[in-house]
Amino acid sequence: MEGIVDFIAQDMRPIAVVEGQGFKNLLKVLEPGYTVPARHTIMHALTAKYEGLKEKVLRMESYMTVTAHFIDGDWKAQSLVLESKQIEETHTGRNIAARLSEVADTFEIPEAKRVSVVCDNAANMALCVETLKESHEWPEMQCAGHTLQLCINAALKQEPICCAVAASRHLVGHFKKGHKAKTGLKQKQEQQNVPQHELIQDLSTRWNSTFSTLERLLEHHWPITAGLSDPNFTKKSDSSTLDLTTAHWNAVEDIKNVLKPMTTLTELLSEEDNTSLSATVPMLANLKKRHLAITDDDSPITKKMKSKLVEEIGSRWEFKNRMMMTNSAVVDPRFKQLSFLDDAKRDEAYTVVAQLAERLSALSAATGTGEPGDEEQHVSKKQKTDKEKEIAMLLCGDEEDLVSTESGGRSTEEMKNYLQDRTKIESGLLGWWKKNQDRYPSLARVAKRLLCIPATSTPSERIFSKAGFIVNKARSCLLPKNVDMLVFLAHNTEKCG
């Protein structure tokens, strides 16, 4: 009986197969004397099997990973996994907040060093942060990558942009699923001497996947067109519905060009070893000022994309929601002039940072060696790649728009001296602070506090990928406590060993 149920369920056979004479004759040969169960008996067994499996799915284990980020005594960015434990209760904001507090207490992280919680824009996480603010005053830092993705999604939902993306997605699906179509594409790639790269199907949960899909599609424009027009690989009826129109191909090109620097921006924000929080708002300002500025040569699609992205970035990164990012830019010598703000908001940021420096003055001053170098390092000039040009555009500093340091809002002499300092960054942002911490001890404490905050929640998401290698089909019976232990050891052993 169980074997017949599995046969029907897994092979998607109709229930009526048990009433067929051929099926009965087959079972007489395989198992003489066996009586085939009635149709309604099998339906009852399938229903029971469904309910049992449904109950298991509802009880499936879910995990929450917590990572901690800090800057060590040698001014190196560090991250550790604190916990990857099963969540048995519902994923409400208050339950998550209670778990985070419990983890922080378990690892004896003092309140003074609980600087911020980085999370996505989900409703339960927003409530989690509000709960933590009430009891612990943990400031919120929304994942910049997730917020940027929301901006991009809004731009892609516009007509006729969404139609071009949908047509592209449908076309890619044809070549991804059909063996004959895939074979035809490879043949055309060989004939046209095009790299034999597979097309990419975008995923709504993956940042920049739409850009990757469109870029790869354009790379294989002509092999795709040739494959669709070849009756050996594509039916004529399918060819007419799959092939993109000239307007679609032009739209795909425009969308790809607008999204390209956004991809680079997301990559920069997601870097774990380099501090990215301080550059987030300046990079967004440079993006709007340089890349998203509408020109006369822009196509209607490009203008629509740019306008929507500027609107979304402006609304999702309001000043009140980006104060921590702005404050961290103050302790980044590249952006300390805050040329992307007006005078009032600039002075407010300077005042907040100066006050924070005073509050942190009781902490032990970090020690370091090395003298600052005032001379700019001369390097041989070479042609920049497109990626390097995009990074230079995003990370453009304040040299072009220096702001007078004589305005109000400087509450300490140290802040005044720091703002007038023109020492160049030659060995990275943290390297600069390692050299100059003795010159600006109070601000150095602020730098250590703010620059350790990751701009995105990507570090925790990477832990889930690592956990996937540990919890696989061959090890699906691991106890939750052992999963936590193995993930903890896998990530932290090398860093703490």
Contacts in CASP RR format, 6 or more apart in sequence:
PFRMAT RR
TARGET T0000
AUTHOR 0000-0000-0000
METHOD contacts of the structure
MODEL  1
MEGIVDFIAQDMRPIAVVEGQGFKNLLKVLEPGYTVPARHTIMHALTAKY
EGLKEKVLRMESYMTVTAHFIDGDWKAQSLVLESKQIEETHTGRNIAARL
SEVADTFEIPEAKRVSVVCDNAANMALCVETLKESHEWPEMQCAGHTLQL
CINAALKQEPICCAVAASRHLVGHFKKGHKAKTGLKQKQEQQNVPQHELI
QDLSTRWNSTFSTLERLLEHHWPITAGLSDPNFTKKSDSSTLDLTTAHWN
AVEDIKNVLKPMTTLTELLSEEDNTSLSATVPMLANLKKRHLAITDDDSP
ITKKMKSKLVEEIGSRWEFKNRMMMTNSAVVDPRFKQLSFLDDAKRDEAY
TVVAQLAERLSALSAATGTGEPGDEEQHVSKKQKTDKEKEIAMLLCGDEE
DLVSTESGGRSTEEMKNYLQDRTKIESGLLGWWKKNQDRYPSLARVAKRL
LCIPATSTPSERIFSKAGFIVNKARSCLLPKNVDMLVFLAHNTEKCG
1 37 0 8 1.000
1 41 0 8 1.000
1 42 0 8 1.000
1 45 0 8 1.000
2 45 0 8 1.000
4 18 0 8 1.000
4 36 0 8 1.000
4 37 0 8 1.000
4 42 0 8 1.000
5 42 0 8 1.000
5 45 0 8 1.000
5 46 0 8 1.000
5 49 0 8 1.000
7 13 0 8 1.000
8 14 0 8 1.000
8 15 0 8 1.000
8 17 0 8 1.000
8 18 0 8 1.000
8 42 0 8 1.000
8 46 0 8 1.000
9 46 0 8 1.000
9 49 0 8 1.000
15 39 0 8 1.000
15 42 0 8 1.000
15 43 0 8 1.000
15 46 0 8 1.000
16 39 0 8 1.000
17 23 0 8 1.000
18 36 0 8 1.000
18 37 0 8 1.000
18 38 0 8 1.000
18 39 0 8 1.000
18 42 0 8 1.000
19 39 0 8 1.000
23 36 0 8 1.000
24 36 0 8 1.000
27 34 0 8 1.000
27 36 0 8 1.000
28 34 0 8 1.000
37 45 0 8 1.000
61 86 0 8 1.000
61 480 0 8 1.000
62 86 0 8 1.000
62 87 0 8 1.000
62 91 0 8 1.000
63 84 0 8 1.000
63 85 0 8 1.000
63 86 0 8 1.000
63 87 0 8 1.000
63 464 0 8 1.000
63 467 0 8 1.000
63 480 0 8 1.000
63 483 0 8 1.000
64 83 0 8 1.000
64 84 0 8 1.000
64 85 0 8 1.000
64 87 0 8 1.000
64 96 0 8 1.000
64 99 0 8 1.000
65 81 0 8 1.000
65 83 0 8 1.000
65 84 0 8 1.000
65 460 0 8 1.000
65 463 0 8 1.000
65 464 0 8 1.000
65 467 0 8 1.000
65 487 0 8 1.000
66 81 0 8 1.000
66 82 0 8 1.000
66 83 0 8 1.000
66 84 0 8 1.000
66 99 0 8 1.000
66 100 0 8 1.000
66 103 0 8 1.000
66 460 0 8 1.000
67 79 0 8 1.000
67 80 0 8 1.000
67 81 0 8 1.000
67 82 0 8 1.000
67 459 0 8 1.000
67 460 0 8 1.000
67 463 0 8 1.000
68 79 0 8 1.000
68 80 0 8 1.000
68 82 0 8 1.000
68 107 0 8 1.000
68 109 0 8 1.000
69 77 0 8 1.000
69 78 0 8 1.000
69 79 0 8 1.000
69 452 0 8 1.000
69 453 0 8 1.000
69 454 0 8 1.000
69 459 0 8 1.000
70 78 0 8 1.000
70 79 0 8 1.000
70 113 0 8 1.000
70 452 0 8 1.000
71 77 0 8 1.000
71 78 0 8 1.000
71 430 0 8 1.000
71 448 0 8 1.000
71 451 0 8 1.000
71 452 0 8 1.000
72 78 0 8 1.000
73 366 0 8 1.000
73 367 0 8 1.000
74 434 0 8 1.000
75 366 0 8 1.000
75 368 0 8 1.000
75 430 0 8 1.000
75 431 0 8 1.000
75 433 0 8 1.000
75 434 0 8 1.000
75 437 0 8 1.000
75 448 0 8 1.000
76 430 0 8 1.000
77 272 0 8 1.000
77 273 0 8 1.000
77 274 0 8 1.000
77 275 0 8 1.000
77 430 0 8 1.000
77 451 0 8 1.000
77 452 0 8 1.000
78 495 0 8 1.000
79 272 0 8 1.000
79 454 0 8 1.000
79 459 0 8 1.000
79 495 0 8 1.000
80 491 0 8 1.000
80 492 0 8 1.000
80 495 0 8 1.000
80 496 0 8 1.000
81 463 0 8 1.000
81 487 0 8 1.000
81 488 0 8 1.000
81 491 0 8 1.000
81 492 0 8 1.000
82 103 0 8 1.000
82 106 0 8 1.000
82 107 0 8 1.000
82 488 0 8 1.000
83 103 0 8 1.000
83 106 0 8 1.000
83 484 0 8 1.000
83 488 0 8 1.000
84 463 0 8 1.000
84 467 0 8 1.000
84 483 0 8 1.000
84 484 0 8 1.000
84 487 0 8 1.000
84 488 0 8 1.000
85 99 0 8 1.000
85 480 0 8 1.000
85 481 0 8 1.000
85 484 0 8 1.000
86 480 0 8 1.000
86 483 0 8 1.000
87 95 0 8 1.000
87 99 0 8 1.000
89 95 0 8 1.000
91 124 0 8 1.000
92 124 0 8 1.000
92 127 0 8 1.000
93 124 0 8 1.000
93 125 0 8 1.000
93 127 0 8 1.000
93 128 0 8 1.000
93 131 0 8 1.000
94 127 0 8 1.000
94 128 0 8 1.000
94 131 0 8 1.000
96 124 0 8 1.000
96 125 0 8 1.000
96 128 0 8 1.000
97 127 0 8 1.000
97 128 0 8 1.000
97 129 0 8 1.000
97 131 0 8 1.000
97 132 0 8 1.000
97 135 0 8 1.000
100 117 0 8 1.000
100 128 0 8 1.000
100 132 0 8 1.000
101 132 0 8 1.000
101 135 0 8 1.000
101 136 0 8 1.000
104 114 0 8 1.000
111 136 0 8 1.000
112 363 0 8 1.000
114 136 0 8 1.000
114 138 0 8 1.000
115 138 0 8 1.000
115 139 0 8 1.000
115 449 0 8 1.000
115 450 0 8 1.000
115 452 0 8 1.000
115 453 0 8 1.000
116 138 0 8 1.000
116 139 0 8 1.000
116 140 0 8 1.000
116 141 0 8 1.000
116 324 0 8 1.000
116 453 0 8 1.000
117 128 0 8 1.000
117 129 0 8 1.000
117 132 0 8 1.000
117 138 0 8 1.000
117 139 0 8 1.000
117 140 0 8 1.000
117 141 0 8 1.000
118 141 0 8 1.000
118 142 0 8 1.000
118 143 0 8 1.000
118 453 0 8 1.000
118 454 0 8 1.000
118 455 0 8 1.000
118 456 0 8 1.000
118 457 0 8 1.000
119 125 0 8 1.000
119 128 0 8 1.000
119 129 0 8 1.000
119 140 0 8 1.000
119 141 0 8 1.000
119 142 0 8 1.000
119 143 0 8 1.000
119 457 0 8 1.000
120 142 0 8 1.000
120 143 0 8 1.000
120 146 0 8 1.000
120 457 0 8 1.000
121 142 0 8 1.000
121 143 0 8 1.000
121 146 0 8 1.000
121 147 0 8 1.000
121 150 0 8 1.000
126 140 0 8 1.000
129 138 0 8 1.000
129 140 0 8 1.000
130 140 0 8 1.000
132 138 0 8 1.000
133 139 0 8 1.000
133 140 0 8 1.000
139 324 0 8 1.000
141 277 0 8 1.000
141 324 0 8 1.000
141 325 0 8 1.000
141 453 0 8 1.000
141 455 0 8 1.000
142 321 0 8 1.000
143 455 0 8 1.000
143 456 0 8 1.000
143 457 0 8 1.000
143 458 0 8 1.000
144 269 0 8 1.000
144 276 0 8 1.000
144 277 0 8 1.000
144 280 0 8 1.000
144 325 0 8 1.000
144 455 0 8 1.000
144 456 0 8 1.000
145 207 0 8 1.000
145 266 0 8 1.000
145 269 0 8 1.000
145 270 0 8 1.000
145 455 0 8 1.000
145 456 0 8 1.000
145 458 0 8 1.000
146 456 0 8 1.000
146 457 0 8 1.000
147 316 0 8 1.000
147 317 0 8 1.000
148 207 0 8 1.000
148 262 0 8 1.000
148 265 0 8 1.000
148 266 0 8 1.000
148 269 0 8 1.000
148 313 0 8 1.000
149 207 0 8 1.000
149 266 0 8 1.000
150 312 0 8 1.000
150 316 0 8 1.000
151 309 0 8 1.000
151 312 0 8 1.000
151 313 0 8 1.000
151 316 0 8 1.000
152 210 0 8 1.000
152 259 0 8 1.000
152 262 0 8 1.000
152 309 0 8 1.000
154 308 0 8 1.000
154 312 0 8 1.000
155 161 0 8 1.000
155 258 0 8 1.000
155 304 0 8 1.000
155 305 0 8 1.000
155 308 0 8 1.000
155 309 0 8 1.000
155 312 0 8 1.000
156 162 0 8 1.000
156 165 0 8 1.000
156 210 0 8 1.000
156 255 0 8 1.000
158 304 0 8 1.000
158 305 0 8 1.000
158 308 0 8 1.000
160 247 0 8 1.000
160 251 0 8 1.000
160 301 0 8 1.000
161 251 0 8 1.000
161 255 0 8 1.000
161 301 0 8 1.000
161 304 0 8 1.000
161 305 0 8 1.000
163 248 0 8 1.000
164 244 0 8 1.000
164 247 0 8 1.000
164 248 0 8 1.000
164 251 0 8 1.000
164 252 0 8 1.000
164 255 0 8 1.000
164 301 0 8 1.000
165 210 0 8 1.000
165 214 0 8 1.000
165 255 0 8 1.000
167 244 0 8 1.000
167 248 0 8 1.000
168 213 0 8 1.000
168 214 0 8 1.000
168 217 0 8 1.000
168 244 0 8 1.000
168 248 0 8 1.000
168 252 0 8 1.000
169 201 0 8 1.000
169 202 0 8 1.000
169 213 0 8 1.000
170 242 0 8 1.000
171 217 0 8 1.000
171 224 0 8 1.000
171 242 0 8 1.000
171 243 0 8 1.000
171 244 0 8 1.000
172 199 0 8 1.000
172 200 0 8 1.000
172 201 0 8 1.000
172 202 0 8 1.000
172 213 0 8 1.000
172 217 0 8 1.000
173 199 0 8 1.000
173 201 0 8 1.000
174 181 0 8 1.000
174 238 0 8 1.000
174 242 0 8 1.000
175 181 0 8 1.000
175 182 0 8 1.000
175 185 0 8 1.000
175 199 0 8 1.000
175 224 0 8 1.000
176 182 0 8 1.000
176 198 0 8 1.000
176 199 0 8 1.000
176 201 0 8 1.000
180 233 0 8 1.000
180 234 0 8 1.000
181 227 0 8 1.000
181 233 0 8 1.000
181 234 0 8 1.000
183 233 0 8 1.000
184 227 0 8 1.000
184 230 0 8 1.000
184 232 0 8 1.000
184 233 0 8 1.000
185 199 0 8 1.000
185 220 0 8 1.000
185 223 0 8 1.000
185 224 0 8 1.000
185 227 0 8 1.000
185 233 0 8 1.000
186 196 0 8 1.000
187 233 0 8 1.000
188 194 0 8 1.000
188 222 0 8 1.000
188 223 0 8 1.000
188 224 0 8 1.000
188 226 0 8 1.000
188 227 0 8 1.000
188 230 0 8 1.000
189 195 0 8 1.000
189 196 0 8 1.000
189 220 0 8 1.000
189 223 0 8 1.000
190 196 0 8 1.000
191 223 0 8 1.000
191 226 0 8 1.000
192 222 0 8 1.000
192 223 0 8 1.000
192 226 0 8 1.000
194 219 0 8 1.000
194 220 0 8 1.000
194 222 0 8 1.000
194 223 0 8 1.000
195 219 0 8 1.000
197 216 0 8 1.000
197 219 0 8 1.000
197 220 0 8 1.000
198 216 0 8 1.000
199 213 0 8 1.000
199 216 0 8 1.000
199 217 0 8 1.000
199 220 0 8 1.000
200 209 0 8 1.000
200 212 0 8 1.000
200 213 0 8 1.000
200 216 0 8 1.000
201 213 0 8 1.000
202 209 0 8 1.000
202 210 0 8 1.000
202 212 0 8 1.000
202 213 0 8 1.000
203 209 0 8 1.000
207 266 0 8 1.000
207 270 0 8 1.000
208 259 0 8 1.000
208 262 0 8 1.000
208 263 0 8 1.000
208 266 0 8 1.000
210 259 0 8 1.000
211 256 0 8 1.000
211 259 0 8 1.000
211 260 0 8 1.000
211 262 0 8 1.000
211 263 0 8 1.000
212 263 0 8 1.000
214 252 0 8 1.000
214 255 0 8 1.000
214 256 0 8 1.000
214 259 0 8 1.000
215 256 0 8 1.000
215 260 0 8 1.000
217 224 0 8 1.000
217 252 0 8 1.000
218 249 0 8 1.000
218 252 0 8 1.000
218 253 0 8 1.000
218 256 0 8 1.000
221 249 0 8 1.000
225 243 0 8 1.000
227 233 0 8 1.000
227 234 0 8 1.000
228 234 0 8 1.000
228 238 0 8 1.000
228 239 0 8 1.000
228 242 0 8 1.000
228 243 0 8 1.000
229 239 0 8 1.000
229 243 0 8 1.000
234 242 0 8 1.000
244 252 0 8 1.000
250 299 0 8 1.000
250 301 0 8 1.000
251 301 0 8 1.000
254 299 0 8 1.000
254 301 0 8 1.000
254 302 0 8 1.000
254 305 0 8 1.000
255 301 0 8 1.000
255 305 0 8 1.000
257 302 0 8 1.000
258 292 0 8 1.000
258 302 0 8 1.000
258 305 0 8 1.000
258 306 0 8 1.000
258 309 0 8 1.000
260 386 0 8 1.000
260 390 0 8 1.000
261 287 0 8 1.000
261 291 0 8 1.000
261 390 0 8 1.000
261 393 0 8 1.000
261 394 0 8 1.000
262 287 0 8 1.000
262 309 0 8 1.000
264 387 0 8 1.000
264 390 0 8 1.000
264 391 0 8 1.000
264 394 0 8 1.000
265 283 0 8 1.000
265 284 0 8 1.000
265 287 0 8 1.000
265 394 0 8 1.000
268 276 0 8 1.000
268 279 0 8 1.000
268 283 0 8 1.000
268 391 0 8 1.000
268 394 0 8 1.000
268 395 0 8 1.000
269 276 0 8 1.000
269 280 0 8 1.000
269 283 0 8 1.000
269 455 0 8 1.000
269 456 0 8 1.000
269 458 0 8 1.000
270 276 0 8 1.000
270 455 0 8 1.000
270 456 0 8 1.000
270 458 0 8 1.000
272 454 0 8 1.000
272 458 0 8 1.000
272 459 0 8 1.000
272 462 0 8 1.000
274 428 0 8 1.000
274 429 0 8 1.000
275 332 0 8 1.000
275 429 0 8 1.000
275 430 0 8 1.000
275 451 0 8 1.000
275 452 0 8 1.000
276 454 0 8 1.000
276 455 0 8 1.000
276 456 0 8 1.000
277 324 0 8 1.000
277 325 0 8 1.000
277 328 0 8 1.000
277 450 0 8 1.000
277 451 0 8 1.000
277 453 0 8 1.000
277 454 0 8 1.000
277 455 0 8 1.000
278 325 0 8 1.000
278 328 0 8 1.000
278 329 0 8 1.000
278 331 0 8 1.000
278 332 0 8 1.000
278 335 0 8 1.000
278 429 0 8 1.000
278 450 0 8 1.000
278 451 0 8 1.000
279 329 0 8 1.000
279 332 0 8 1.000
279 334 0 8 1.000
279 335 0 8 1.000
279 394 0 8 1.000
279 395 0 8 1.000
280 322 0 8 1.000
280 325 0 8 1.000
280 455 0 8 1.000
281 317 0 8 1.000
281 322 0 8 1.000
281 325 0 8 1.000
281 326 0 8 1.000
281 329 0 8 1.000
281 340 0 8 1.000
282 329 0 8 1.000
282 334 0 8 1.000
282 335 0 8 1.000
282 340 0 8 1.000
282 395 0 8 1.000
282 396 0 8 1.000
282 397 0 8 1.000
283 394 0 8 1.000
283 395 0 8 1.000
284 313 0 8 1.000
284 317 0 8 1.000
285 340 0 8 1.000
286 393 0 8 1.000
286 394 0 8 1.000
286 395 0 8 1.000
286 396 0 8 1.000
287 313 0 8 1.000
287 393 0 8 1.000
287 394 0 8 1.000
288 310 0 8 1.000
288 313 0 8 1.000
290 393 0 8 1.000
290 396 0 8 1.000
291 393 0 8 1.000
292 306 0 8 1.000
292 309 0 8 1.000
292 310 0 8 1.000
293 306 0 8 1.000
294 302 0 8 1.000
294 303 0 8 1.000
294 306 0 8 1.000
294 307 0 8 1.000
298 306 0 8 1.000
319 326 0 8 1.000
319 341 0 8 1.000
319 345 0 8 1.000
323 349 0 8 1.000
323 352 0 8 1.000
324 450 0 8 1.000
324 453 0 8 1.000
325 455 0 8 1.000
326 338 0 8 1.000
326 341 0 8 1.000
326 345 0 8 1.000
326 349 0 8 1.000
327 349 0 8 1.000
327 352 0 8 1.000
327 353 0 8 1.000
327 356 0 8 1.000
327 446 0 8 1.000
327 450 0 8 1.000
328 450 0 8 1.000
328 451 0 8 1.000
328 453 0 8 1.000
329 335 0 8 1.000
329 336 0 8 1.000
329 338 0 8 1.000
329 349 0 8 1.000
330 336 0 8 1.000
330 338 0 8 1.000
330 349 0 8 1.000
330 350 0 8 1.000
330 353 0 8 1.000
330 446 0 8 1.000
331 353 0 8 1.000
331 433 0 8 1.000
331 443 0 8 1.000
331 446 0 8 1.000
331 447 0 8 1.000
331 450 0 8 1.000
331 451 0 8 1.000
332 429 0 8 1.000
332 451 0 8 1.000
333 421 0 8 1.000
333 423 0 8 1.000
333 425 0 8 1.000
333 429 0 8 1.000
333 432 0 8 1.000
334 395 0 8 1.000
334 397 0 8 1.000
334 398 0 8 1.000
334 425 0 8 1.000
334 429 0 8 1.000
335 397 0 8 1.000
335 398 0 8 1.000
336 398 0 8 1.000
336 418 0 8 1.000
336 419 0 8 1.000
337 398 0 8 1.000
337 401 0 8 1.000
337 402 0 8 1.000
337 403 0 8 1.000
337 405 0 8 1.000
337 419 0 8 1.000
338 345 0 8 1.000
338 346 0 8 1.000
338 349 0 8 1.000
338 350 0 8 1.000
338 398 0 8 1.000
338 403 0 8 1.000
339 398 0 8 1.000
339 400 0 8 1.000
339 401 0 8 1.000
339 402 0 8 1.000
339 403 0 8 1.000
341 349 0 8 1.000
343 407 0 8 1.000
346 403 0 8 1.000
346 407 0 8 1.000
347 407 0 8 1.000
347 408 0 8 1.000
347 409 0 8 1.000
350 408 0 8 1.000
350 409 0 8 1.000
350 410 0 8 1.000
350 411 0 8 1.000
350 415 0 8 1.000
350 419 0 8 1.000
351 409 0 8 1.000
351 411 0 8 1.000
353 415 0 8 1.000
353 443 0 8 1.000
353 446 0 8 1.000
354 409 0 8 1.000
354 410 0 8 1.000
354 411 0 8 1.000
354 412 0 8 1.000
354 415 0 8 1.000
355 411 0 8 1.000
356 446 0 8 1.000
356 449 0 8 1.000
357 412 0 8 1.000
357 414 0 8 1.000
357 415 0 8 1.000
357 442 0 8 1.000
357 443 0 8 1.000
357 445 0 8 1.000
357 446 0 8 1.000
358 411 0 8 1.000
358 412 0 8 1.000
358 442 0 8 1.000
360 442 0 8 1.000
360 445 0 8 1.000
360 446 0 8 1.000
360 449 0 8 1.000
361 442 0 8 1.000
361 445 0 8 1.000
363 445 0 8 1.000
365 437 0 8 1.000
365 441 0 8 1.000
365 444 0 8 1.000
365 445 0 8 1.000
366 437 0 8 1.000
366 441 0 8 1.000
366 444 0 8 1.000
366 445 0 8 1.000
366 448 0 8 1.000
367 437 0 8 1.000
368 434 0 8 1.000
368 437 0 8 1.000
368 438 0 8 1.000
370 434 0 8 1.000
370 435 0 8 1.000
371 435 0 8 1.000
372 423 0 8 1.000
372 432 0 8 1.000
372 435 0 8 1.000
372 436 0 8 1.000
372 439 0 8 1.000
373 423 0 8 1.000
373 424 0 8 1.000
373 426 0 8 1.000
373 435 0 8 1.000
374 422 0 8 1.000
374 423 0 8 1.000
374 424 0 8 1.000
375 424 0 8 1.000
376 424 0 8 1.000
376 426 0 8 1.000
377 424 0 8 1.000
377 426 0 8 1.000
384 392 0 8 1.000
405 416 0 8 1.000
405 419 0 8 1.000
405 420 0 8 1.000
410 416 0 8 1.000
410 419 0 8 1.000
412 442 0 8 1.000
414 440 0 8 1.000
414 441 0 8 1.000
414 442 0 8 1.000
414 443 0 8 1.000
415 443 0 8 1.000
417 439 0 8 1.000
417 440 0 8 1.000
418 440 0 8 1.000
418 443 0 8 1.000
421 436 0 8 1.000
421 439 0 8 1.000
423 432 0 8 1.000
423 436 0 8 1.000
425 431 0 8 1.000
425 432 0 8 1.000
426 432 0 8 1.000
427 435 0 8 1.000
429 451 0 8 1.000
430 451 0 8 1.000
433 444 0 8 1.000
433 447 0 8 1.000
433 448 0 8 1.000
433 451 0 8 1.000
436 444 0 8 1.000
437 444 0 8 1.000
463 487 0 8 1.000
463 491 0 8 1.000
466 487 0 8 1.000
466 490 0 8 1.000
466 491 0 8 1.000
467 483 0 8 1.000
467 487 0 8 1.000
470 478 0 8 1.000
470 483 0 8 1.000
470 486 0 8 1.000
470 487 0 8 1.000
470 490 0 8 1.000
471 478 0 8 1.000
471 483 0 8 1.000
478 486 0 8 1.000
END
